[in-house]
Amino acid sequence: MSIQSVQKIVGREEVSRNINLVAIKFFIFVFIFVIFFLVSLFPEARANSTALADEGYDYKLECGNVNSTSPQPTPATMMIGGAESDSEGEKAATRWFLNRADGGDYLVLRYGEVRTQAKWICDNYDSLVSSAAELAINTREAANDPDVEQYIRDAEALFIAGGDQNAYQDTWEGTYVEDAINYLINEKGVPVAGTSAGMAILGEYYYAPAGRDGVLSSEILENPFHRNTEDIDRADFIDIPFLKNTITDTHLDRLKRPDYPETRYGRIFGFLARVVDDKGIPAYGIGSEEGAFVAVDEEGIARVFGNGEDRGADAYFLQAREIPERIERREPLIWDRNGKAVKVYRIRGTTAGSGSFDLNDWESASGGSWEYWYTRDGEPGFTRDSIECN
């Protein structure tokens, strides 16, 4: 092969390499241009996200337009056991709740990051709301921000998500957020729901444990003033008239080691003993199994929606009849009163909404069954008698 031929071949390879290099640079340029172009389409959203994060809260409107209608909401309270699963019972309870918003604006309130509850409403119930949004409030400074307060005051339905009620107490209590929630309940008259931690903070009394799971049934029954009970509080936080002198608890039936080594029936019994010790009688408790939705209308009448199964959807309405015989530190609780210490009405939730319990007198009831709960010696003596009583 001649020198000229070799030079021609090398020249063609060099040209080919140059063409490939140019092509690669061109595609990189196009890729970067497209990325910048797409980002530039949403400057406001990008700026808002950064700004909100810097302010200690996050707000996300999932669908609709806030304040686009003039609804007339109806007051209501829904207390949820904490394990929603898109069941038929949950769907029926959600429709019951949203119908009371009269097509208004739905807001999810939480601590941490915005998630998907509002999106679920948009995907399944958009015809029942004019908008659905989530608001995560993570600092006390943010909880005292007028913009945050206004987001809440604009709602016609408020859903307080699960999570950590201790964070809710530490971050929201005594702030504009507290004022706005109570404005919705007692002035604007909107339906308010809470699940798990959200349900736990609805009563006048509430338990906001510093630890992850808090006190066990055995711990509070064996020592009503166990160190894990220090966060039982009575405070001017959320003011729902029908839940005066009432403490709530959720996940009553969850039993999964190691996080939930015991059920919580004895725990709410122990909570009620502490309420009685603090204020005397009458005192009340509402406990919910994980699949139960306790729906309280504007007249204070409760009914219970359920998961459509034959277990895990019961709600319990507890009323203290007499004070405990013994409630002391480092001593097992004795609260017997001849086997009638606490009178309890139990309603099993259904997809249609079942039973009736009057929170005005805590006596008028139908569709469920009465029980007595008592203990003659701490945890080993804790008994639930399913006895029809008058």
N, C-alpha and C positions, 0 to 999 in steps of 0.2 A: 504494500500500500504506500502510495506516495505521501510526502509530507503535506501536500496541498489537501489530500483527502482527509488526513487526520485532522487538520486544522478546521476543515468544514464540519466534521462530526462534533469536535469540541465546541465549535461555535453554535451549532444547533442545540447541544445540551445546555449551554450557558443561557441561550435565549429561552429555552424551556423552563429553566430554573427561575429566570427573571419573571416570566409570565406567571408561574405558580406563586411566586412571592407577592406579586402585585395582586393576584386573585385573593390570596389569604388576607392581605392588608385591607382589601376592599370589603371582604365579608366581615372582618373585625370592625371596620368603620360603620358598616350598615347595622351590625348588632348593637353597638354602643349608641348609635343614633336612635334606633328603635326604642331602646331602654329609656333614654332621656326623654324621648317623645311621649312614651306612655306615662312616665312619672309626671311630666309637665301637665298632663291632662287633669291631675288631681292635686293641685297645689294647696287648695283650701283644706282638703281632708288631711294632707300631710302636715300642714301647719297646725291644724286643730289637734291632731293626735299628739304631736310633740308638746303643744302648749298644755293640753289637759294632763298629760303624764307629769309635766313639770309642776302642775298645780295640785297633785296628789289625788286626782280623781280621773275617771274615764267615763265617757258617755258615748253610746252608740245607738243611733236610730236605725232600727232594722227595716221598718216599712212605714208608709203613710206619712201624714203631716200633722204635727202637734198643733192643737188649738184650731183645727180646721172645721170643727163642728161645735154645737152648743148643747151637749147632752145634759140629762138630768139623772145623775147616778142615784142609786139606792144603797143605803148603808148595809153592810154585811161583813162578817168575819169568817174566814176559813182557816182551820188549823189542820195541818197535814203531817202525817206520821213520819215522813222522811224518806220514802223509797218509791217515788213515782216511777212507773214503768210503761207509760203509754197504754195502760189498761182501759177497758171500757168504763170502769168506775172513775178513773181519772178524767176521761173525756167528758163524762156526764157532769162531774163536779166542776170541771173547767167551764162548761157551757152555763151551768148554774151561776157561777161567779161572774163570768163576762156579761151575761144578760143584765146584771145589775150595774154594769158600767154604762149602759145605754149607748153603746157605740162610741164611747169616748177613748181617751188616750190611756194606754196600758204601760206601766213602768215597773221594771224589775230593779230592786235595790239589793246591792250586795257589797261585800268587802273582797278585795283581791282584783281579779280580772273579769271583764265582761265575758259572758259565755253564750249559751244558746237558748235560754228559756224564751227570750223575746222572739227569736227566730222561729222557735216551735209554734208560738202563737201566730206569727205571720204566715207560716206554712199551712196551718190547719184551721185558724179561726179569724182570718183577715176580714171576713164579713161582719164580725162582731166588734171590731175595734176600728178606730180611725188612725191609730198609730200604735207601734210597739217598740219600746226602747229599753236599754239596760244602762244603769248608772252604778259604777263601782266607786266607793268613797273610802279612801285608805289613810287619811290623816285627819286630825282634829282641825287643822287649818282649812282643809277642803270642806269639812263638815260645817264650817262657819262661813263658807263662801256664798254670797248672795245668789250667784248663778246656780249653784248646786241646790240651794233652797228652792229656787224657782222651778227647776226641773221637777222637783217633787210636787210642789203646789199645783203644777199644771196637770197632774195625773187625775184620771177618773177611775182608775183601778191600780192598786199597789200590791205587788208581790214581793215579799221579803224572802230572799233565797236562803238555802241552807249554807252551812259553813261553820263558823266559829262564833258563837254568841258572845264569847269573851271579847273578841275583836269588835263586835257591834257595840257592846257596852262601853269599852274603853274609847272607841273612836267617835261614837255618835251621841251618847248620852250627854245631856246638858249643852247641846249645840243647836244651830239652826236646823239641822236635820231632824232632831227630836221635835222641834216646834212645827216643822212642816208636816211630819207624819201625824202628829196630833191634830193639826189643822184639817188634814184630810178626813180623819176619823170623826171629829167632833164638831166641825163647822161645815166643811164641804160635803160630808156625808158620803164617802165613796167606799166601795168594797175593798177590804184589806185582807190579804192572805199571808201566811207564813208557813214554811216547811222546815222541818228539823230545827236547826238553830233559829230560823225565822219564827217558828211556832213557839220556841222556848222563851222568847223575849216578849210575848204578847200579854202575858198575865201581869197583874200588879206585882206579884212575887215572881222571881225567875232565878234560874240557876245558870251561872256563866262560869264554868270551871276554867281555872288557869291551865290545867293539864288537858291532854287530848280528849279523853273520854270521861273524866271526872269520876265521881264516887260510884262504887258498886252497891247493889242492893244489900249484900251481906255486910259491907262496911258501915253503912248508915244504920242498919238495924242492930248491929252489934255495938255501935257507938254513934248515937245521933249527932254528936259534935266531932265526928272524925275530921282529921285535917283536910280531907278532900271535900268537906261540906262548907268550907269557909266562904265560898262564893255564892251562897244562897242570899239573895238580896231582895229588899223591899225598897223600891225607889220610884220617884216620879219620872218614869221613862216613857213607856207607851201607855196611853190612857184609854182603855176600852171599857166603857161603863159596865158591860155585862161580865167582865173578868176581874172585878174588884175582889180582893181577898182570895185570889185564885192563883195557884201555881200550876204550870203545865209541864208535861214531859212527853218525849217522843221515843220512837224505836222500842216500844215496850216489849215486843216479842223477839227482837233480834238476839240471836244466840250463835255467835261465831267466834271461836277462839282464834287468836289471843285478844283481839280488840274488844270483843263482847263475850266474856266468859259466863255471864249471867244475864237473865232477863231483867227487866226494869220495873216489874210490878211492885216489888218490895221497896224499890227506890222512891217511887212517887208516894208510896205510903209513908216512908220516912220523911220525905220533903214536907208532906202535909203535917206530920207531927211537929216539924220545926216551925211551920207557919203558925200552928196553934200555940206553940210555946212563945212565939213572938207577939202575937196579937190576941190570943184567946179564940173563942168560937163566936160566930160561925166562921169556918174556913173551908176552902174548896180546892179541888184539883181536877184537871182534865188530862187524861192520858190517852195516847193514840198509838195503836199498833202501826206498823210501817205502811200497810196498804189502806189505811183509813183516812177519810177526808171529812172533818167535822165542819158542817156548814151551818152558821148561825145567821138567821135573818134579822131584819131591822126590829122585830118584836122580841128578840132574845130567845127564839125557839130554834133548837139545834136538831138537825137531822144528819145522818151519816151515809156518805157514799163509800163504796168499797171496790176492791179489785176484782170482784166477780168470782172469787174463790171462797171455799168454805172455812178458811182460816186466815189470820193475819190482817184482818180489816175491822177489828173491833175498836170501839171507843168507850172510854170509862169516865163517868162523872162521879167524883168522890166528894162526900160531904162529911166533915167531922161532927160527930154528935156530942162527944164529951172529950175532956182533956185527957192526956195519957196518965196512967198511974205512975209511971216512972220515965222521965226523960232527963238523963244526967250524963255528964261527960264520962267516957270510958266505962259505961255501964250499958248492958243490952236494953233496948227499948222494951217497955211493957206498956201495951195499949190494947187492952182486952175488953173491958166494960161488958163482961158476960157474953163475949163473942159478938158484940155489936158496936165496936169502937168506931168504925167508919162504914157508912152506908154508901153503896156504890150501885149506879145504874149502868148496865152494859148493853150497848147497841152494836149489832153486827152490821157493818156497812154493805150495801148492795149497789148494783149499777143504777138502780132507779132512785136511790136515796131512801133510807129506811129510818123508821122510828121517829120519835119526837121527845125532846127533853127541854123543859122550860128553865132557862137560866135566871128567871125572875124569882122563882121560889125554890128551885132545886128539888122539887117534889113531883110536880105534874109531869107524867111521862107515859109513853106507850110504845109498843113495838119492840121492847127489849126485855130485860129481866133484872131483878134486884139481887144484890149480893151483900154480904157483910165481910169486911176484912178486919183482921185483928192479929195481934201477936201477944203470946203469953210469956215469951222469953226470946227476944231478939230474933235473929234469922231462923233458927230451928223452929221457933214457935209461930212463924208467920203463916197465916191461913186465909184462904179465900173460900168462903162458903156460898155456893150458889143456891140460895134459899129465897123463894118467893116471899116477900114480906110487905107489910103495909105501913 
